[in-house]
Amino acid sequence: MIHLITEFSKYLMIILFAVYTFYSYTVLKQKDGSPRAQMIYKRQTFCIFLLHLDAYTVIFANTMEFRMWIFYGAQVAFILFLFFIYKVVYKKSTKLIVNHMSMLLVIGFIILTRLDFTLALRQFEIACIAAVLSIFVPLLIRRMKALRRFTWLYAVIGILALGAVFVFAPVSGGAKLAIFGVQPSEFIKILFVFFAACMLYQVRDFRQILITTIVAALHVLILVASRDLGAALIFFVTYIVMLYVATRNPLYFLGGLGLGALAALVAGKLFSHVRVRIQAWKDPFANIEGGGWQVAQSLFAIGTGGWAGMGLYQGMPDSIPVPESDFVFAAISEEMGGVFALCIILVCFSCFLMTLNIAMQIKDQFYKLIALGLGTVYGFQVFLTIGGVTKCIPSTGVTLPFVSYGGSSLLCTMILFAIIQGLYILRQDEGESDEKSNTVQKSKKRKTIKTAEQTPGKTGRPKNDRNDRSGSGQRKGRKSRFDEEDIDEIW
């Protein structure tokens, strides 16, 4: 009976997630706030809750532990809380980002509950704290006009925090990552984006670009010295993208890519664990008992799951190294299927597209660069995680946002998405301001024309009548000089 429930549920989850993903792209054609868009958002919400219920039904059927239902109820209350905040408090926010955040969180809770209930419970607690802390972020982004004045404060905090990790953090997995269980590099990503935006939104000369590049390079070099190469790559790529958009100079972009390729070669020579990961990427089965074990087990899991997956509790995700964090995508692919995993990629890409859309439409260059930088941070981190798991690129050891286990990553990503919501609200405010301005201008133009047409001449009659009657040989009804020239000038 349990096998039948699991088999049926996996197909239902795939269908629900596929429908949700389909709506994620069709809603982009609709105007946000339109009846059609609202209907799509409701259907997405239905898919989220039904998928969530389906998964925990299977989890309870396999564990027969009543605490799973209690945990499920707490998660439902948490998701409803997120919906309430962004629907009631921030009425101008975009529901699509809220839905994506909720769906990815639900998937993370499901797979972590399947792997280790204790980790799932801890992740849920961190999510609750993160939700409370991020409530006020959109308001701060919308109201605080002084964010661009703290340029060097962002830089100093970032460099000191990363330096503290380099000096005091213990080595874990060949790298220095965390102090007292907190990974500062996750939060410094946001401060780094704000620093770069402050320096680049008004580029005056090459000297300013040089100073900004030196400070950015200092961030990256400290991360490289700490052997946190995944974070170093994210910082580097984010800065190159922001620099190119701010200056529109392709030489900076091409030069940055060339410098990055050279740095990767040097890192391969200097760091032994980097060489191991590169060798595992080239041929994980050549040294499967050594450095290739992680990638090989990940590929085995993805291949075993196929398109439909084995079903929850029917696979062996425990055989994958660190399946709860770095290789969570492989665990999902094995038990939930390749189609489900592909939908995760498409939903993450939809988040990235939404952020780029905000960056393109917002007028303030400072906020435009922030949206672009945060979108690059998120999109490139997803690429590094999934690329490493699928052997597309060497493994870098970064987490999949919202899905992987990790308190620092989860808190940072929720704050990042709250900032994006704040930027979206700013864009909405700009749109409303433009509409009011256009309405006022049109009203003034109409009043000006009406006043000009009714202004009496010396005879006390309108100018049109005077011009039509003045001069011999003019035909009755002929257009006046005012009609031909002055109206065009007014408009």
N, C-alpha and C positions, 0 to 999 in steps of 0.2 A: 504493500500500500504506500509506504513512504517513497519507494522508488517511482511509483506512478505520479505521486504529488510533485516530486522533484522534477520529473521529466516534463510534466505539463507546465510547471511554473517557469522553467527556463525559457520555453518558447513564448509564454505570455510576457515575460520580462523583456525579451528581445523585441517583440511586437510593440510593446508600450514605449520602449526607449527609441525604437525606430520612428514611431509616430511623433514622439516628442522632438526628436532631431529634425524631422521633416518640417514641423511647425517653426523650428528655430530659424529656418531660412525663409520660409514663405512669409513670416511676419515682417521681415525686413522690407518687403514691398509695400507694406501698409504704413499709413501715418500713425505714429504712436499716439494712443488716446482715441483713435477712431473705433467705432463699434466692432468692425471686423477684427482689429488688433486685440481688443478686449476679449472677444470670443476665443481667439487663438490662445491667449494667455490662460483663460479658464480651462481650455482643453489640455494645455501643458500641465497645469496644476493637477488636474484629474489624473494624468499619466504619472506624475510624481508620487502621489499618495497611493495609487493602486499598485504601482511597482514596489513601493516600500512595504505595503501590506502583504503582497505576494511573497516577497523575499523573507519576511519574518515569519510567515506561516510555514515556510520550508524549514527555517532555522529552528522553530519550535518543534516541528514534526521530527527533526533529527536529534534534538537535544532533550526534548520533553522537560524543559526547565521553565517554570512559570515566570522567572525573572526576565526572560526574553520579552514577554509581553509588557512587563512594567517598563523595561528599557525602550521598547517600541513606542509606548504611550508618551514617554518623556521626549522622545525625538519628534513625535507629531506636534506636541506642544511647542517645542523649540522652533520648528519650521513655521507654525502658525504665528509665533511671535515675530519672526523675520518678516512675514507677509504683512502683519499689522503695522510694524514700524515704517516700512517703506510705502504702505498704502495710506496710512492716516497721518503720520508725522511728515513724511516727505512725499507730498502728493504729486510733485513734478518728476519724481524719479522714474527710471525705466524698469518696467516689470520683467523684461527679458533677462537682465542681469541678475535680478533677484531669483528668478526661476532657475537659471543656470547654476547659481551658487547653491541653491537648495538641492537641486538634482545631484550635483557632484558631492555635496556633503552626505546625502542619503546613500549614494554608492559607496562612499568611504566607510560610513557606519556599517553597512551590510557586510562588506568584505572583511573589515576588522573584527566584527562580531564572529564571523565564521572562523577567522584565524586565531583570535585570542580575545575573549570577552573583557579581560582586564584592560587591555590596550584600547579597546573600543570605548569602554566606560571613561577612561582617562581622556581620550580624544573628545568625547562628548562634553566633558567638564570644561576642557579648554575652549571648545567651540562656544559654550555658553558665556564664558568670560570674555572671549573675543567679540561676541555679538554685543555685549553690554558696552565694552570699551569703544567699539566702532560706531555706536549709535550717534554720537555727537560729531563724528568726522565730517559728514556732508555739510552740516551747519557751519563748522569751522572753515571749510573750503569756500563756502558761499559768502560768509560774512567777513572773514579776516582778510583785509586788504594788505596787511603787512607781511605776508608770507614771503614775498620776494626780497624783503630787507634782511633776512637772516642768512645771507649767503655763506659767510665764513663760519657761522655757528654750525650749519649743516656739515661743512667740511671738517671742522675741528672735532665734532662729536664722532663722525665716521672714522676718522683716522685714529683717534684715541681708542675707540672701541675695538677696532680691528687690531690695533697694536697690543691691546691688553690680551686679546685672544692669542696672538703670536707669542707673547711672553709667558702667560700664565696657564693657558689651556693645555690639558693633557692630550697626548696623541691618541687618536681613535681611528682605526682603519687607515693608518698611514698619514693622517692629516690632523691638524689642530682646528677643531670646529666650535666647541662649546665651552662656556664657563658656567658652572653650577647648573648644568642642564639647559642653559639658554644659548642659542646660536645667534650671536649679534649680527652676523653678516646678513641674515634674513631681513632685519629691520633697517640696516644701513643701506640696503638697496633703495628704499624709499627716500631716505635722506640724500643719497647720492643723486637720484633723479632731480630732487628739488635744488640741490647745489648746481648741477649742470644747467638746469632751466634758468636759474637766477643769473648765471654768468653768460648764457648764450642768447637770451631772448632779445637783448639789445647789443649785438656784436658791433663794436666800434672799430677795432683794428686788430692786426695780427698779434700784437702783444697780449691782448685779452684772451685770445684763443690759446696762445702759448701757456699762459698762467693756468688756465682751466685744464689744459691737457696735462700739465705737470702734476696738478693736484689729483686728477683722475688717475694718472699713471701711478701715483703713490698709493692710492687705494688698491689698485690691481696688484702692485708689487708686494704689498703686505700680505694679500691673500695668497699669492704665489709662494711667498716665503713660508706661510702657514700650511702650504700644500692643499689648500682648498681651491683646487683648480676649476671645479664646476662653478663656484661663485665668481671666481676671477673672470671666467669666460662671459658670464652674464653681465658683469660690470663693464667689461671691455666692449662687447657688442652693443650694449645700450648706449654707451657714450659715443661710439662711432656713428650710430644711427642719428642720435640727437645732434651731433656736430654737423653732419651732412645736411639735415633738414634746416638747421639754423643758418648755415652759410650758403647752401645750395652749390657747394664746390665739390665736384666729383673727385678731385685729387685727394681730398681729405679721406673720403670713403675708400678709395682704392689703396691709398697709402696705409690706412688703418688695417685693411684686410691683409695686405702684404706683411705688415709688421706683426699681425696676429699669427700668420702662418709661420713666420720666422721664430716667434716666441714658442709656438707649439713644438717646433723641431728642437729648440734649445731645452725645453722642459722634458722632452723625451730622452735627452742625453743626460740631464742632471738628476732626475728623480726616478728611482728604481720602480716605484709603484705605478708611475706613468708608463714606463716601458712594459710592465706586466699587462696593463690594461690595453695597450696598443697591440701587443702580441695576441691577447685574448680576442681582440676585435678582428684581427686578420684571420686567425684560425683557432677558435675556442676549443676544438676537439683535438688539436695537436698536443695540448697540455691540459687535458680535462681534469686531472687530479690536482692541478695547481691553480694558476691564474685564470684558466678558462672555465673553471667549474661553474661560476655564477652565470655567465652568458650561455653556456651549454645547457644548464638546467632551465634557464629561461626559455630558450628555443625549444627544448623538449616539451615544456608546459604549453607553450603557444601552439605547437604542432599537435599535441595530444588533444587539446580542446577543440580544434577545428573551428568551423563557422558557428556551430550551435552551442558548443561547450559541453562539459561533462555534467553540469548541474551542481548546485551547492552541495557540499559534503561528498561529492562523488569523485573528486580529483585528489591530487596529492600536492597541494601548494606548499606544504611544510618542507618538501624537498628542495624548494627554491631558496637560496640564501636571502635573508632579510626580505621576505615577501610583504611585510607590512609597510615598508618604506620605499627603498630604492627600486624594488622589483615588484611593486604592487600591481603594475599593469600586466605582468606575466601571470600572476595569480588570478586576476580578473579574466584574462583571456582563456585560461584553462577551464574554469568552472562556469563562466557566463558566456563564453564564446567569442569568436573573432568578430562577428557582427556587432555584438555589444561593445567590444573594445573599439571598433571603428567608430561607433556612435560617440564614444567618449572623446575621441580625437576631433570629430566634427563639432561637438559642443564646445570644446576648448577653443577651436578655431573660430567659432561664432563669437565667443567672448573677445577674442583678439580683434575680429572685424568690428565689433561694436565699439571697442576702444579707439580704433583707427578712425571710425566714423565720427566720433566725438572730437578727436584731434583735428580732423579736416574741417569740421563745421564751426568750431569755437573760434572766435575772432582774436581774443587776447593771446599774443604770441607766447607769453609766459605759461599760461594754462594749456595752450596747444602743445608745448614741448613737454609739459608734465604728463599729459594724456598719452603722448607718443612714447615717452620713456617708460611709463608704467606698463603700457601695452607690450612694449618690447621685452621688458623684464618677464612678464607673465608668459608671453608666447614663446620666448627662447627657452625658458625653464621647462615648459611642456615638451618642446622639441628635444632638449637634452635628455630628459627622463625617458621618453618613449623611444627616442633614437638609440639610447644605450641599451635598453631592454631588448629591442628587436635587432640589434647588431648593425644598425644603420651607421652609428658612430661609436667611438670608444665610450665605455661607461664613465660617467662623471660623478655619480653618487649624489645627485640632487633628487628632491622629492617631487611627486606629482601633486600640484596644488589642490587642496581640499580633499583629496582622496588618500594620499599617503599618510601614515602615522607620523606625527611630529608637531609638537606644540608651537614652537617658534614659527615654523612654516605656515601653520594654520592661522595663527594670530596675525602674522604679517600679510597673508593673502586676504584675510577679511578686511583688514585696514586698507589694503590696496584697492579692493573692490568698493569700499565705502568712499574712498577718494574719487574713484571713477564716477560713482553716483553723484557726488558733489559737483564734479565737472559737467556732468550731463544736466544737472539742475541749472548751473551757470549758463550753459548753452541755451536752455529753455528761457531763462531770463533775458538773454541777449535777443532771442527771437521775438519775445513779447515787446521788448523795448524798441526794436526796429519797426514792428507793426504799429505801435503807438506813434512813433516818429513819422512814419509814412502817412498815417491818417491825419496827423496835425498838419503836415506839409500840404497834403491835398486840400484840406479844409481852407488853409490860408490862401492857396492859389485860387480856389473858387471864389472866396471873398474878394480877392484882389481884382479878378476879372469882372465880377459883378459890380464892384465899386467903380472901376474904370469905365465900364459901359454906361453907368448911370450918372457920371460926373457931368454937370451942365456946362455948356459953353457960355460965351458972352451973351447970347440971346436967351439964356435960361433953358435951352433945349438940350437934349442929349447930343453928344458929339456926332453920333451916327447921322442924326437928322440934319445937323448943321452941315456936315460934309456932303451929304447927299443933295442938299438944296443949294450949296454954294457953287459958284462958277457956272457959266453958261456952257451948254453943250454936253453936260454930264447927264447920263441916263438915270432915270429913277430906279432905285434899287441896286445901283452899282455899289460894290464893296468899298468901304472907306479905307484910307491908309492905315488907320488904327487897327482895323480888322486884319490886315495883311501882315503888318510888321510887329505891332506892339503885343498882340496876343502870343505870337511865336516867341517873343522875348520873355514874356511872363512865364510861359510854360517851360 
